[in-house]
Amino acid sequence: MKTIKDNPSAVSLGGFVIWSLVFFNGCAGLNQLEGETPPQPETINNALPFTDVPVPSGFERNQLKSFVYETGNNIKVGRLFFNGNKSLKPTVEFYQNEMVNKGWALVSSMASTDTILNYQKEGWTCTVIIRPRSFSRSNVEVQIGPVQVGSK
């Protein structure tokens, strides 16, 4: 009978297999030990009834200041205000990314203390004004309505 000691390649192979099992099982268990779960994608709400205008998670509509005007001819105009727990920069980045994802095209932008982003989409215009507030918070104002065609 041949022993494993006499066959160096069998010893090397066995050591490699055991080392691999210990290493990969140990790495797989690290996330379980630390209790970490993979980050979930940010929930994006909509500025109802304007379903193609996103609102970052953590922002709530200020119902006292907001209004929407609708006619029987399917014309809607809105001025919506939101308060949230994100600072100016991530809020601006959110709108720069998500408005494009919703089919809006950036027409112009202006940044000073406030950031103003102007967007257009077929038949519609939308202005997003983001104002910084204290304690890493910000306010968002969304003005949206149809584009007037043929004005003189």
Secondary structure, 3 states (H helix, E strand, C coil): CCCHHHCHHHHHHHHHHHHHHHHHHHHHHHHHHHCCCCCCCCCCEEECCEEEEEECCCEEECCCCCEEEECCCCCEEEEEEEEECCCHHHHHHHHHHHHHHCCCEEEEEEECCCEEEEEEECCEEEEEEEEEECCCEEEEEEEEEECCCCCC
